[in-house]
Amino acid sequence: MKLRYSSTVLAVLAAASLPAMAATIATVNGVAISSNRADALIAEQKAQGAPDSEQLRNAVKEELVRREILQQAAQKKGLDKSAEVQAQMDMARQAVLIRAYLQSFVQANPVSDADIRKEYDSIKARLGEKEYKARHILVDTEDQAKAIIAKLQAGEKFEDLAKESKDPGSKERGGDLGWANPGMFVKPFSDAMISLEKGKFTPQPVKSDFGYHIIKLDDVRALKTPSFEEVKPQIQQRLQQQKVEKHLLDLRSQAKVQ
């Protein structure tokens, strides 16, 4: 059985000192291997989807024996005295401590269902009830935009004139922006877009920070938003990350850094 593990965890397991009362699962050249190391590695494997089994435990034991043999060989060569190796071991130990601290923080500061529901409702309100399929042509000046509008009014096709757009993402698709809700666009653009009738284009240039737009509305449909249960895990994860980031900023503000 091939074990899957992170290099950080394994480096720390190899370097960690053992508690005096820990059980021993094997000895290598007189050096005891603690059951605590096996438990930590088994937990790592289970977190990655491996089922707890006798096969897993035997594989973990063999892996730890091999690692102890390699560690002793490295120490015999004096590699543990290398400043670079010591720095890497210190960083690995630090990474595990940080992870343990953050896990403890998350357990003590969970995101409530009420918080998740509130965020879900807020997202739904921002998205609205409709999404729009629009095209646009983006140019640098108002005069350029007016000239294109005149050509459209004279009967030229929007898709052909879109080749003059400076938006590389849509110019080769006839200006097509695909389906989107108004919140995905800057306000002047979205305000103009939602005011159009299907099949119509803006009779005047629409100015934004990007330049001047001519917008055509192809279609409108009801927005199909995912249910609360479908997106609950993603919202929970994002809100939890925000809690962690705020906590880190608070710690950073309290730290004396010179």
ABEGO torsion letter per residue (X at the ends): XBBBBBAAAAAAAAABBBBAABBBABBBGGBBBBAAAAAAAAAAAAAAGBBBBAAAAAAAAAAAAAAAAAAAAAAAAGAAABAAAAAAAAAAAAAAAAAAAAAAAAAABBBBAAAAAAAAAAAAAAAEABBBBBBBBBBABAAAAAAAAAAAAAGBBAAAAAAABABAAAAAAGGBAEBBBAAABBAAAAAAAAABBBGBBBABBBBBAAEBBBBBBABBBBBBBBBAAAAAAAAAAAAAAAAAAAAAAAAAAABBBX
